Amino acid sequence: MRSKLFVPGSRPELFAKAAGSVADSLSFDLEDAVAEERKDEARAQLAAFLRSAEAARGKTVVVRVNALGTRHFQADMAAVVMPGVHLINLPMVEDAETVREAALLLDTLDAAFGRAQPTGLLVNIETPKALRRAAELATAHPRVAGLQIGYADLLEPTGIDRRDEAALAHIRIAVRLAAAEAGVAAYDGAFGGVNDPDGYRAECAAARRHGFAGKSCIHPSQIAIANEAFMPTAAEIARARTILAAAEDAQARGVGAYLVDGQMIDAPFLTRARAIVALADAAERAQTNPDI
């Protein structure tokens, strides 16, 4: 999910347009983007779209439900957990028990559809407590597929400048290492400056340097920037393929560490090279067949 396009659940006129975009993922929102008095309406409209053929466009589909503990959580989950929805985005999570309770409900809902591939959980890190407990949340249940930063909720109440690079780097590193402990991906949060593509591009570049897999898009104009930023460069792909080829040769010779262009390569570098090549191959397949 290099790019994850945010789609308000109360804007059904945008659903099909978003599905036809080049975003890797669609993130339909039933939480903050929907006024309280329209939540029931938005839930019904989104569920109808997700059941339609228009929703099946080969994208990863995410739905941000209302927080567990609100009166909407159970109804949201019952309405949107269905084949074709890959991830449920849990907002305002601060303890592992919340993750496990959501996972338990997913056990029941997935079983009703006889799903072989379980619905995953994308857990938001958007409060100071969640940031402190990020590794605990990431490892709370096997259904957790990733962590996602929610900058507005995390920073605005604290008075921390949203564009303070040191603050953002601290948050990203904490979240990325927590995700790494669980063996899942980390995703960077939204950037509100729709008319500041350079600022968005800079945040994408920083997030990629910090090991993030993608970033939220609040406007279609941000999609191409994210797709490019989180794609390995041609030089990185070429080097990764060279490392994999050298690994095969080293394995045949029974060598655990070896040199590539004068640099020692061992297991951690091999893991990274495999990830780069896998992403490059997946992007190539998607260009050949957009419905994959």
C-alpha positions, 0 to 999 in steps of 0.5 A: 500500500504505497498510496492509500486514498482516503474516501469519506464514507458520507461521499458515495459520489466519490466511491467509484471514482476512487476505485478507478484511481491509481491508488494502491489502496482505498481507505473508506472512513466511517469515523472522523470524516462522517458527522454523527447524524450521518453515520448510519446513512454512511454505513449503509451507503458504503456497505452497498458499494462494497457489495457491488461489482464496482468495488472490485478493482484489484485494490486493497480495501480498508475501512476505518470503523468507529472506535471500539466502545462507541455505539457505532463499532458493532454496527460498522463491523457487521456492515462492512466485514465482507469478501473484498474488504481486506483490512479494518482500520481501528482508530483510537487504540490504546491497549492490546485488549482492544485489538484482541476484542476486535479480532475476536469479533472478526473471527465470528464475522469471517466465519459467517462468510467462510473466508480462507484469508482472514480480515486484517487489522490496521491499528492507528497510533494516534495518542501518546499512550498508543505511541508508548505502547506501539509494540504491545499493540502490534504484537497483540494478535496475528490479525494485526497487519500494520501500524498507521500514524495519526498525526492530527490526533497525536500532535495537535492536542500536545501543541507539537508543531506538525512540521517539526522534522525532529518530532516526526522522525522520533514518532516514525522510528518508534512506530517502525520499530514497533511494527518490525517487532511484530513483523508487520508494515508501518504506514505514514499518516496524512499530510493536510497541505493539498496545495503543497506537493513539495511538502508531501513529497518530502514527507514521503521521502522521509517516511521511506528513509524510516522504513515505511511502506506507504502514506495516506493520501487525502486528495487524488493529486497525492497518489502519484507522488506516494506511488513514486516515493515508495517505489525502489529506484532502478539502482536499488532494484538492480543492486538488490538483484545483484545481491540475490544472485550473489547469495545463490552463488554463496549458498552453493559454496557454503558461504554465509557472508560475502562481498558485493561491490566491496560491501559485506553482505549477510542475512539482514541485507539479503532480507532487504534485497528480497523485499525490494525485488518483491515490491518491484516485481509486484509493481511490474505485474500490476502495470501489466494487469491492473486487475491483479 
